[in-house]
Each structure stands twice: as structure tokens, then as C-alpha cells.
Amino acid sequence: MPNLHIGTIGWSYNFWKGNFYPNKSASKDFLSYYATKFDTVEADSTFYRIPTEQAVINWKNQTSENFLFSFKFPSTITHIKMLKDCDRETKLFLEKTKLLEEKLGPLLLQFPPSFGIEHLSGLSDFLQKLPKENRYVIEVRDEAFFNDEFYSILQVNNVALAWVDSPNISLNDKITSDFLYIRWEGDRAKVNGTLGKIEVDKTENLKQWAEKIKPFMIKNIKVYGYFGKYYSGYPPSDINSLLKFFQHNI
């Protein structure tokens, strides 16, 4: 399924050893092993700091030819400066991620609840200045954004509105770009996420998600999706369970 890329949010989890990673795996080998099982990952480490050039090169060299990385924009840009006076940080982040070349997937701008509708104009200006060769995704946590003006700004810039499965915000399945980006964040109040096993049965929910995604697959629209550790408690299993619903149907 060349147009379906499903992975996890992050990969550096020691508590996956024994169930996903081999017991004796060193953390430096996690990514190379992960890339033998799945073809994409959303790297959340970039949210905390802009990666070094060597780190990005190492990631590229540790993964297979068709592997794709999605990255979160650094929190300095989205949370601290909230898109103001952050040209230097944005330029540096984009320069580093560009080193991945053909392995670079969508770039996610995830905003905090405090990033409200009053920032809409600044968001519009910021998106217009971004290099057009990349794919970009927006995740907002203020539902006041869910209006025609916001959707229009995303559509003009071909920016996807992330579909987010989370108790913190209503699922908005508006389509604003030529690709789809889904984040299964889950409920950290109900799921520990560090036990390395399924804590909540999500089979029925995943079946519903598969039915929602299938029409896009039929139309050959690229779909990117990432499971967080608070969804069922064990993202590798979530990927495999979801993909089973597509077998013999696409």
C-alpha cells in the first residue's frame, strides 16, 4: 500500500524491549530495527530541540530506502514564541530536516491550547513564508479555529489539518490539502503508556478508522498516520491491527 504510511509517535522507548525490540537491543539500534517493521515515524524529539546535522544524517543512514520521517516543529517556534520573531529558528529547523532529502515526510506544527484564534493572522503570514516543497500539518487545540477562514488559509497553502483522536479536542475531519495526516494521541488519564503492552482494547475503534481511511486509499490520496503510546498503550500493535483491516480490501 504505497499511499498508506502508518507509524508511531517516537521510537526511543526502552519499555518496548521484549515485546517489540529484542531484549538485548541497545537504544542506538532501536531506529534501525524499527525501520525493518514500519515505513514511517513521527519524530517528537525535534519538538524539544532542533536536531544536529549529524543526528539527522544518522537517522537517514539507519533507515531503509523508502522510509519517511515526519517531524514536529520545535516548541520554541510553536509554544514559546508562537510564530513571532522565529525566522532564525524556523530556517535552521528546515535546513536540518532537508538533509533527509527523499526521506522527509510532513512537518507538523502542533500548537498549545493557549494558541488561540487571535493568532490566526500570524499563522497565515507564517504559512505563506514556508518553502512550498515540503508538506505541512497543523494541529490546534482551540476549537475556535474550526471556521471557514481557518480552513481557507490551510487550503490556499495546501496545509493539512491533522485529524486527532484525543479526548482533549473534538475530532475534526475537514480536508484542507492533497494528503491526510492522522494522530492517534489517546487518553493519558486512562492509559499508562509505559507498560509495553495493550492496556485498552481499541479493535472496534480501529475498524471504524479503517473504514474512514479506505475511500482515500481508493482515490490514491497519501495517508500518514501515527499512534501515540496513550492510545492503547502499545503503538506497534495498533499499527498491525489497523493494517489488517486493509488486507484484501484495497
Protein Blocks (a to p, Z undefined) as FASTA:
>chain_A
ZZbccddedjbdfklgojlmgfklcfklmmmmmmmmbgcdcdfklmmoccdfklmmmmmm
mpcfklccdddddfklmmmnnopaplmmmmmmmmmmmmnmmmpccddddddfklcfklmm
mmmmmmmmpcfkbccddddfbfklmcfklmmmmmmnopacdddddfkbccdfbdfbfbdc
dddebjaklpnolnopafbdcklmmmmmmmmmmmmmmnopacdddddfklnopamlmmmm
mmmmmgopZZ
